[in-house]
């Protein structure tokens, strides 16, 4: 919209727009962490698509100087797959690939930390071994602070 010459001029972009107003959840939590451990398969990438909510959280964590570790039993070239999905490796402070028989709980080296994974068994092992907060995919929303 431009104001000038005593009138208002509108620019039509030619798009139909529908507004759908909906409530969204906003959380406030006292969970303190400096390190984020996150899984790749079925967590960051779900059904062949980037988990945008998780990626939003990871960029928020990076913007607030948290250390981010991609910890995965990925079968394949994780670096090539990140490029395929256009996820910049620089968001991760470290990319840790482990073999299927290894336990992720053996690779958590920093605290205070949180762990995000779709696997209940992995979250349970991490909670039991390290007593840190663990999150499933449906819980990531509670980590996003939209006020930043």
C-alpha positions as CSV (number, residue, x, y, z in Angstrom):
1,X,0.0,0.0,0.0
2,X,1.3,3.4,-0.9
3,X,0.1,6.8,0.3
4,X,0.8,9.6,-2.0
5,X,-0.9,12.4,-3.8
6,X,-3.8,12.5,-1.5
7,X,-5.0,9.0,-2.2
8,X,-4.3,5.4,-1.4
9,X,-3.0,3.0,-4.0
10,X,-3.3,-0.7,-3.5
11,X,-1.2,-3.3,-5.2
12,X,-3.1,-6.5,-6.1
13,X,-0.9,-9.6,-6.0
14,X,-3.6,-11.7,-7.7
15,X,-3.8,-14.3,-4.9
16,X,-6.9,-15.6,-3.2
17,X,-6.3,-15.5,0.6
18,X,-8.2,-17.3,3.3
19,X,-7.6,-16.3,6.9
20,X,-8.0,-19.1,9.5
21,X,-7.5,-17.8,13.0
22,X,-6.6,-20.5,15.4
23,X,-5.3,-20.8,18.9
24,X,-1.8,-22.0,19.4
25,X,-0.1,-23.2,22.4
26,X,2.6,-21.2,24.1
27,X,4.6,-22.8,26.9
28,X,6.8,-21.5,29.7
29,X,9.1,-24.0,31.3
30,X,11.9,-24.0,33.8
31,X,13.9,-26.7,32.0
32,X,17.5,-25.5,31.9
33,X,19.9,-26.9,29.3
34,X,23.0,-25.9,27.4
35,X,23.2,-29.0,25.1
36,X,20.6,-30.5,22.8
37,X,21.0,-34.1,21.6
38,X,18.7,-35.0,18.7
39,X,18.0,-38.0,16.6
40,X,17.9,-38.0,12.8
41,X,15.7,-40.8,11.4
42,X,12.0,-40.5,12.2
43,X,12.8,-37.4,14.4
44,X,14.4,-34.7,12.3
45,X,13.3,-36.4,9.1
46,X,9.9,-38.0,9.3
47,X,8.3,-39.9,6.4
48,X,10.8,-38.3,4.0
49,X,10.2,-34.8,5.1
50,X,11.9,-32.3,7.4
51,X,10.3,-31.9,10.8
52,X,9.8,-28.2,10.5
53,X,8.8,-27.8,14.2
54,X,11.9,-29.5,15.3
55,X,14.1,-27.5,12.9
56,X,12.5,-24.3,14.3
57,X,13.4,-25.4,17.8
58,X,17.0,-26.2,16.7
59,X,17.5,-22.8,15.1
60,X,16.1,-21.2,18.3
61,X,18.6,-23.3,20.3
62,X,21.4,-22.2,18.1
63,X,20.4,-18.6,18.3
64,X,20.5,-18.8,22.1
65,X,24.0,-20.4,22.0
66,X,23.0,-23.9,22.9
67,X,25.3,-26.7,21.6
68,X,23.5,-29.1,19.3
69,X,24.5,-32.7,18.7
70,X,23.0,-34.9,16.0
71,X,23.2,-38.4,17.4
72,X,22.0,-41.1,15.0
73,X,22.1,-44.7,14.0
74,X,21.5,-43.5,10.4
75,X,22.1,-46.2,7.8
76,X,23.7,-44.2,4.9
77,X,25.7,-41.1,4.4
78,X,24.1,-38.7,6.9
79,X,26.1,-35.7,5.4
80,X,24.7,-36.4,1.9
81,X,21.2,-36.8,3.3
82,X,21.4,-33.5,5.2
83,X,22.4,-31.8,1.9
84,X,19.5,-33.5,0.2
85,X,17.0,-32.1,2.7
86,X,18.9,-28.7,2.6
87,X,19.7,-28.8,6.3
88,X,22.9,-26.9,7.0
89,X,25.4,-29.0,8.9
90,X,26.7,-25.9,10.6
91,X,23.7,-25.9,12.9
92,X,25.2,-29.0,14.6
93,X,28.2,-28.6,16.8
94,X,28.8,-32.3,16.3
95,X,27.3,-35.1,14.1
96,X,27.7,-38.4,15.8
97,X,26.8,-41.6,13.9
98,X,26.8,-44.8,15.8
99,X,26.3,-48.4,14.9
100,X,22.9,-50.1,15.4
101,X,24.3,-52.2,18.3
102,X,25.6,-49.2,20.2
103,X,23.5,-47.3,22.7
104,X,22.9,-43.6,22.4
105,X,23.1,-43.2,26.1
106,X,26.9,-44.0,25.9
107,X,27.4,-40.9,23.7
108,X,25.9,-38.2,25.9
109,X,28.9,-36.4,27.3
110,X,27.6,-32.9,28.2
111,X,25.2,-31.6,30.8
112,X,22.9,-29.8,31.4
113,X,21.2,-31.4,28.4
114,X,18.0,-32.5,26.8
115,X,17.4,-35.4,24.4
116,X,14.9,-35.6,21.5
117,X,14.0,-38.9,19.9
118,X,11.0,-40.7,18.5
119,X,11.9,-43.9,20.2
120,X,10.5,-44.5,23.7
121,X,13.1,-47.2,24.4
122,X,15.9,-44.7,23.6
123,X,14.3,-41.9,25.7
124,X,13.9,-44.4,28.6
125,X,17.5,-45.5,28.4
126,X,18.7,-41.8,28.3
127,X,16.4,-40.9,31.2
128,X,17.6,-43.8,33.3
129,X,21.3,-43.4,32.5
130,X,21.6,-39.6,32.7
131,X,18.4,-38.3,34.4
132,X,17.9,-35.5,31.9
133,X,14.7,-34.3,30.3
134,X,13.7,-36.3,27.2
135,X,11.2,-35.3,24.5
136,X,9.2,-37.1,21.9
137,X,8.1,-35.4,18.7
138,X,4.8,-34.2,20.1
139,X,6.6,-32.5,23.0
140,X,8.9,-30.3,20.9
141,X,6.3,-27.6,20.7
142,X,6.8,-27.1,24.4
143,X,10.4,-26.1,23.8
144,X,9.7,-23.4,21.3
145,X,9.7,-19.8,22.8
146,X,7.9,-17.6,20.3
147,X,9.0,-14.5,22.2
148,X,12.6,-14.8,21.0
